[in-house]
Amino acid sequence: MTGALVDAGSGRVLARRVVRATGPLRRTFGLLGRGALGADDGMWFDGCAAVHTVGMRFSIDVVFLDERGAVVRVDAGVAPWRAARCGGGVRTVVELAAGSCARLGIAAGTRLALQCASP
């Protein structure tokens, strides 16, 4: 399932092609196998508080969200072969192209949502 990442407060679209990682295979492999991540792309992991970049060939921004979709923390520019994790009530992780959070103004307290197109 693919949707748009939006700022829940303003409704502004931040990334147009964000894949919701459902199922064990999609969650396990995530962005592996890609050569890069476009500025309008990302991946959304529900029920997750940690990700890794083992085997990836590019850096990413990792956004940790609480149960309300509020950003708890941003780990910018996580390099390949690293892990990123956060406690403190994190329920969702969003992976975006490196530099996206600074460019889009995503910071602690920003509320994000994934709007999926209706079938």
Order of alpha helices (4+ residues) and beta strands (2+ residues): beta-beta-alpha-beta-beta-beta-beta-beta-beta-alpha-beta
